[in-house]
């Protein structure tokens, strides 16, 4: 993916806020509501960020329930931290 497309995606509403939250700790979809209040926008940003390799989704089993946790990839963590400082 070209740099222009990455920058364009990061400039979209709530993309940086979501990445900043995921940079701290893995979170579930509902936990990201504080950073992106609209469910549809949040789902779209997560899908876009996964597509370009900024985040991954892992399924965790907790007491017979499955939860999807999103986290920033190690490959993208360093450049993101550089941008935020």
C-alpha positions as CSV (number, residue, x, y, z in Angstrom):
1,X,0.0,0.0,0.0
2,X,1.3,3.4,-0.9
3,X,2.3,6.0,1.6
4,X,-0.4,8.3,0.3
5,X,-3.2,5.8,1.1
6,X,-1.8,5.1,4.6
7,X,-1.6,8.8,5.4
8,X,-5.1,9.3,3.9
9,X,-6.5,6.5,6.2
10,X,-4.7,7.9,9.3
11,X,-6.3,11.3,8.6
12,X,-9.8,9.8,8.7
13,X,-12.0,10.4,11.7
14,X,-11.0,8.5,14.9
15,X,-8.2,6.4,13.2
16,X,-5.4,8.0,15.3
17,X,-7.6,7.8,18.5
18,X,-8.1,4.1,18.0
19,X,-4.4,3.4,17.3
20,X,-3.4,5.5,20.3
21,X,-5.8,3.4,22.5
22,X,-4.5,0.1,21.1
23,X,-0.9,1.2,21.5
24,X,-1.5,1.1,25.3
25,X,-3.2,-2.3,25.5
26,X,-5.3,-4.8,23.5
27,X,-8.9,-3.8,23.6
28,X,-12.3,-5.2,22.5
29,X,-14.7,-3.5,20.1
30,X,-16.9,-2.3,23.0
31,X,-13.8,-1.0,24.9
32,X,-13.0,1.3,22.0
33,X,-16.3,3.1,22.3
34,X,-14.7,5.9,24.4
35,X,-12.3,6.6,21.5
36,X,-14.9,6.3,18.7
37,X,-18.5,6.6,19.8
38,X,-20.1,5.6,16.6
39,X,-20.3,1.8,16.1
40,X,-20.3,1.9,12.3
41,X,-17.3,4.2,12.1
42,X,-15.5,2.2,14.7
43,X,-16.1,-1.1,12.8
44,X,-15.0,0.6,9.5
45,X,-11.8,2.0,11.0
46,X,-10.9,-1.3,12.5
47,X,-11.4,-3.1,9.2
48,X,-9.3,-0.5,7.4
49,X,-6.5,-0.6,9.9
50,X,-6.5,-4.4,9.8
51,X,-6.4,-4.3,6.0
52,X,-3.2,-2.2,5.9
53,X,-1.5,-4.2,8.7
54,X,-1.6,-1.7,11.5
55,X,-3.6,-3.9,13.8
56,X,-4.4,-7.5,14.4
57,X,-7.5,-9.2,15.8
58,X,-7.1,-12.2,18.2
59,X,-9.8,-14.3,19.7
60,X,-9.5,-15.0,23.4
61,X,-11.5,-17.6,25.3
62,X,-12.6,-16.4,28.7
63,X,-14.9,-18.6,30.8
64,X,-16.5,-20.3,27.8
65,X,-16.9,-17.0,25.9
66,X,-15.0,-15.8,22.9
67,X,-13.8,-12.2,22.7
68,X,-12.0,-10.5,19.8
69,X,-9.2,-8.2,21.1
70,X,-7.5,-5.8,18.7
71,X,-3.9,-4.7,19.1
72,X,-1.4,-2.7,17.2
73,X,1.2,-4.8,15.4
74,X,4.8,-4.6,16.5
75,X,5.8,-3.7,13.0
76,X,3.7,-0.5,13.2
77,X,4.1,0.3,16.9
78,X,7.6,1.9,16.5
79,X,6.6,4.2,13.6
80,X,3.4,5.2,15.3
81,X,5.2,6.1,18.6
82,X,7.6,8.1,16.5
83,X,4.8,10.0,14.9
84,X,3.0,10.7,18.2
85,X,6.1,12.1,20.0
